[in-house]
């Protein structure tokens, strides 16, 4: 069953067309990976899905209802679509605990005690209880990633979108992120992950879409997409002999 759909999305920045008629269906549960070369529109697509950018044309449907209508409560919608930024976007002057509770207190009106209780549950889930009073500069890359995930999950989203979650991490930490994504699946949270890391994509999902020049041009497992193709850009990206 589709939880989120993009239909004919077009997005321009000045005269540059970044998304050129994107159709995408995200099914409830599991993990969808979005791949493609730099500049193909991956990040713009997920920013549109979360309404951080508004498309110039097309529709976005959440449970079959348009989220681009004037009646939509954008703040309520964004609570359902958690977003973990590429470089985590943690507030440097706030502790891990306060980074997680900020939206609960400012957007949902929770008192500090209740917000702290909810945040500490997420910190414990990600094995971060001992680090709740540390500031981002005192955390490792993997710990920052987990704090950013905890901040998204404390809002009880139905979907979590991750933008290049392994770009700042070493291979060992990348393995940890793949385990974190499995934890999301165990909580029945639909995950959308943008990555350029082929091995990482293969670890976390068999449902991968490949973008090129603002369009989705193929979908399947990494092994399927990596086979010799009539699409030169895919052969270049995956290396046609990688899985032969």
Secondary structure, DSSP 4 states (H G I P E B T S, - for coil): -EEEEEEEEEEEETTEEEEEEEEEEEESSSEEEEEESTTSSHHHHHHHHTTSS--SEEEEEETTEESSSTT--HHHHHHHEEEE-TT----TTSBHHHHHHHHHHHHS---HHHHHHHHHHHHHHTT-GGGTT-BGGGS-HHHHHHHHHHHHHTT--SEEEEESTTTTS-HHHHHHHHHHHHHHHHTT-EEEEE-S-HHHHHHH-S-EEEEETTEEEEEE-HHHHHS--S-HHHHHHH-TTTT-
